[in-house]
Amino acid sequence: LDADSQELWLEQVGLTIHASAGREAVELRCAEGIFEMESESFRLRGKVRGRIGAEQVFRGQWVAYDETRDLLYSDAPVEVEEGGALYQGGGFRYRVAEGVLELVSGVEVFKQ
């Protein structure tokens, strides 16, 4: 814990944004991260792997969560697997409360 910045430094991270009425749970795993105590936002990096509900699996270099906007996002290349298809994009936005995942920048679709 960095007392000045109120940031908690994490290693070998396993984190869950729990499901609630109308929204799916989000499970995240990665090498390291920073949790901001005051805002409850976080940044994760290092082979980030995530699962949204039972259907969507994603991988990327880093992700961040903005608690005030309830938004999980990345501007780094990402892969998403869903329903037998692989999607690649230059980043993503996942509006947690709405359960909406959007890939951004140069999206490609591959059928498996």
C-alpha positions as CSV (number, residue, x, y, z in Angstrom):
1,L,0.0,0.0,0.0
2,D,1.3,3.4,-1.0
3,A,0.0,5.6,1.8
4,D,0.4,8.9,-0.1
5,S,-1.5,7.8,-3.2
6,Q,-3.8,5.3,-1.5
7,E,-2.9,2.7,-4.1
8,L,-2.7,-0.9,-3.4
9,W,-0.1,-2.8,-5.5
10,L,-1.2,-6.3,-6.4
11,E,0.6,-9.4,-7.8
12,Q,-0.9,-12.5,-9.3
13,V,-4.3,-10.9,-9.4
14,G,-7.6,-12.7,-9.3
15,L,-10.5,-10.3,-9.1
16,T,-14.3,-10.5,-9.6
17,I,-16.9,-7.8,-10.3
18,H,-19.9,-9.6,-8.9
19,A,-23.2,-10.2,-10.7
20,S,-26.2,-8.2,-9.7
21,A,-29.7,-7.6,-11.0
22,G,-29.4,-7.7,-14.8
23,R,-25.7,-7.8,-15.0
24,E,-23.2,-10.7,-15.4
25,A,-20.2,-11.3,-13.2
26,V,-16.8,-10.4,-14.6
27,E,-13.8,-12.5,-13.6
28,L,-10.3,-11.2,-14.2
29,R,-6.8,-12.7,-13.8
30,C,-3.4,-11.2,-14.5
31,A,0.2,-10.7,-13.4
32,E,-0.1,-7.4,-11.5
33,G,-2.3,-4.5,-10.9
34,I,-3.0,-1.3,-8.9
35,F,-6.2,-0.8,-6.9
36,E,-7.1,2.8,-6.0
37,M,-8.6,2.7,-2.5
38,E,-10.5,6.0,-2.7
39,S,-12.1,5.6,-6.1
40,E,-12.3,1.7,-6.1
41,S,-11.0,1.8,-9.7
42,F,-8.2,-0.4,-10.8
43,R,-5.6,-1.0,-13.5
44,L,-4.4,-4.5,-14.4
45,R,-1.6,-5.6,-16.7
46,G,0.4,-8.6,-17.8
47,K,-1.4,-11.3,-19.7
48,V,-4.9,-10.2,-18.6
49,R,-7.5,-12.9,-19.0
50,G,-11.2,-12.3,-18.3
51,R,-14.6,-13.9,-18.5
52,I,-17.9,-12.0,-18.8
53,G,-20.7,-14.3,-17.7
54,A,-20.5,-17.8,-19.2
55,E,-20.2,-16.8,-22.9
56,Q,-17.4,-14.2,-23.4
57,V,-13.7,-14.7,-22.8
58,F,-11.2,-12.0,-23.4
59,R,-7.4,-11.6,-23.4
60,G,-5.3,-8.5,-23.6
61,Q,-2.2,-6.7,-22.4
62,W,-4.0,-4.4,-19.9
63,V,-7.4,-3.4,-18.7
64,A,-8.7,-0.7,-16.4
65,Y,-11.9,-0.2,-14.5
66,D,-13.4,3.2,-13.8
67,E,-15.8,2.8,-10.9
68,T,-17.5,6.2,-11.4
69,R,-18.5,5.3,-15.0
70,D,-18.9,1.5,-14.2
71,L,-16.7,0.9,-17.3
72,L,-14.1,-1.8,-17.9
73,Y,-11.8,-0.8,-20.8
74,S,-8.5,-1.1,-22.7
75,D,-6.9,0.7,-25.6
76,A,-4.5,-2.2,-26.2
77,P,-5.1,-5.1,-28.7
78,V,-7.7,-7.5,-27.3
79,E,-9.2,-10.9,-28.4
80,V,-12.7,-11.9,-27.4
81,E,-14.1,-15.4,-27.9
82,E,-17.9,-15.9,-28.0
83,G,-20.2,-18.5,-29.5
84,G,-17.5,-20.2,-31.7
85,A,-16.1,-16.9,-33.0
86,L,-12.9,-15.0,-32.3
87,Y,-13.0,-11.2,-32.4
88,Q,-9.9,-9.1,-32.4
89,G,-9.8,-5.3,-31.9
90,G,-7.5,-2.5,-30.9
91,G,-9.3,-2.2,-27.6
92,F,-12.7,-2.5,-25.9
93,R,-15.3,-0.9,-23.7
94,Y,-17.5,-2.9,-21.4
95,R,-20.3,-1.0,-19.8
96,V,-20.8,-3.2,-16.7
97,A,-24.2,-2.1,-15.6
98,E,-25.6,-2.5,-19.1
99,G,-23.7,-5.6,-20.0
100,V,-22.6,-4.1,-23.3
101,L,-19.2,-5.1,-24.8
102,E,-17.9,-3.0,-27.7
103,L,-14.7,-3.7,-29.6
104,V,-12.9,-0.6,-31.0
105,S,-10.4,0.1,-33.7
106,G,-9.7,-2.3,-36.5
107,V,-12.1,-5.1,-35.5
108,E,-11.7,-8.5,-37.2
109,V,-13.9,-11.6,-36.9
110,F,-12.7,-15.2,-37.3
111,K,-15.1,-18.2,-37.2
112,Q,-13.7,-21.2,-35.3
